Amino acid sequence: MSDFAQNLKKYRLAKGLSQEELSRRATVHVVQFSRYERGHSVPSIEVVQKLAEALDVSIDTLVYGDQNDQIERSTNDREMVLIFKKVALLEETQKATIKDFLQAFIFRQEIQEKLA
């Protein structure tokens, strides 16, 4: 199933809407909507815009997922993703300390590589 199809279903269910209800709101035939959600058909940009508006999400979010989804898909290090999710919940001063530490560590690594 494509990312779009998965996202369409995810955001529809998050809104508590049936396929029929969302297809009605977006003025898309329910059979065609079902094809989109199963990944058997790809909608036009106009239809994507209608679906995004009906779901109250951006087109970008509907097509690519939210930032957390994008981060998880773009990294193979799941442990690092979990750590960053936990860091995101900290207070701003704590986040600043972690950022400073990471920047210092990366700077140190870069210097060592240049000296090697």
N, C-alpha and C positions, 0 to 999 in steps of 0.2 A: 504494500500500500504506500502511496506517495506521501510525502510530508504534508502536502496540502490536504489530502483526504483525511489523514490522521488529525490534523489541526481542525479541520471543519467539524469532524465528529467530536473532538475534545471540547471545543468552544460551544458547540450546540448543546452537548450534555451539561456543560458547566452552567449554561443559562436555563437548563431544565426544559428545553424545547424538544418537541417531537420533530421528526423529519417533515411531517405534514405542515406543522406550524411554521417552521423556519422557511420552508419552500414557499408558503403562502406570503409570508412577510417580505420575502425577496422577489416575489413574483416569478418563481421558477417552478416548472412542472415537477411534481413530487417524484415521478419516475426518473427524470433527468437529475434531480437533486440526489437521489439514491445512487446513481451512477457516479456522480462527483465524489460522494462520501466513500464509496467502495474503491475509488481510484480507477474506474473503468472509463472515465471521460474527464476531459479537462475543460473547465469553463472559460469563456472569454473574459477579458479584463473587466468588461462592463458587469458581467454576472458576479465576478469576484468582488467588485465594489459594492454591489447590492447585498451580497452575503455578509461582507464585513460590516456594512452599516446596520444590517438586521441583527448582527451579533454584538454590535457596539465595540468592535476592535478595529485596529488599522489593517489596511490591506497587507502591509508588511508582516504584521503579526499573524494574520490568517495564512499567508503563504509560507512564511519561514518559521513561525512559532515565536514564543516570547524569548527574551534574552537568555533565560536559564536553559531553555531547550537548545538554543543555538550554541551556547557554551558547552553543554554536555555532548552535543554532536561533534563539536570541533576539537575535542580533546580525548585522548585515549587514557589519560590518567584520572580515573574515577575518584581515587582518594583525594587528589588535589581539588577536584570539583567540590567534593563534600566539605573540605576544609574551607574553601572560599565561600561556600554557602553559609557556614558557621560564622566566618569573619563578617559577612554582610549583616549579621544580626547584632554585632557589637556596637557599643557607643562610638561616636565619631573620634574621640580622643584615643580610644583603643585601636581603632582602624588606622589612625595616623601613625601610631607607634609601630604597628605591623608593617605599614607601607615603608616607613623609615628603615626598619630592619631589612626588609626585602631589597630595597634600593641599595643599602650598604653592602649586603651580601653579593648582589649582582655586580656592583662596582668592583668589589674585591676580586671576584672571579674574572672579570674583564681585564683587570690589571695583571693578574697572575698569567692569563693567556698571552698578554702582550709581552711580558717579561720572559716567557718560556721560549 
